[in-house]
Amino acid sequence: MIRLLDVGLEQLMAMVFRMGEVAEKALIISIKSFIDQKDSQEEMHEISEILMSMVVDVEDKAFELIVKYQPVASDLRIINSYMKIAYDFGRYGRYGLDISLTYNIVKKLRKRTLTSDLVQQILDKVVRMVIISIKALKQHNSELAKTLAPMETEVDKLYMAYLDELMLSSSLDKWRMCDLLVVRYLERIADHTTYVGESIVYIVEGKKISLR
């Protein structure tokens, strides 16, 4: 016999899955506009607001399930984890908006390439991490989620290498300032992918682990 709580959990899961799709879209748009030097602030602001509204919807649904059905510990674990994941997806969107806002710094300058190969490496790595975090959630694949840990370590190393590179640079122009801001936002997104990974492991295996 199917519990009414199970139906509610399925609905909650679908809401978070949808959030993941919107969050991935937000990051792709913000990064593409950053590379192509295009203004996506209005679009990204709208998507970021949608994501934050979806966070509230997930929280409301979670509290509704708790109040109505008084779930046991294993169900509470799942509900709490989905709430945390929703928050992290909201942060994907917020940092995506921050990336789009860097356009204000350089919009009057001529087009250019990235100031360092390290920036491109970080971009590629973080986009992959976001995609993996969402895929692992949809598949409830804890082993895939755990692969985010070494990737996050690589992003941290690339980030520190980029800072070292800037220290050795003879100048810090607007392009470098812009890239530095974006790299910092990407490093924070990478952190949030590991938080999502930790929640996935908790849902699937019932274990609290650290992927950082």
Buried (B, 14 or more C-beta within 10 A) or exposed (E): EEEEBEEBBEEBBEBBBBBBEBBBBBBBBBBEBBBEBEEBBEBBBEBBEBBBEBBEBBBEBBEEBBEEBEBEEEBBBBBBBBBBBBBBBBBBBBBBBBBBBBBEEBEEEEEEEBBBEBBEBBBEBBBEBBBBBBBBBBEEBBEBBBBBBEBBBBBBEBBEBBEEBBEEEEEEEEBBBBBBBBBBBBBBBBBBBBBBBBBBBBBBEEEEEEBE
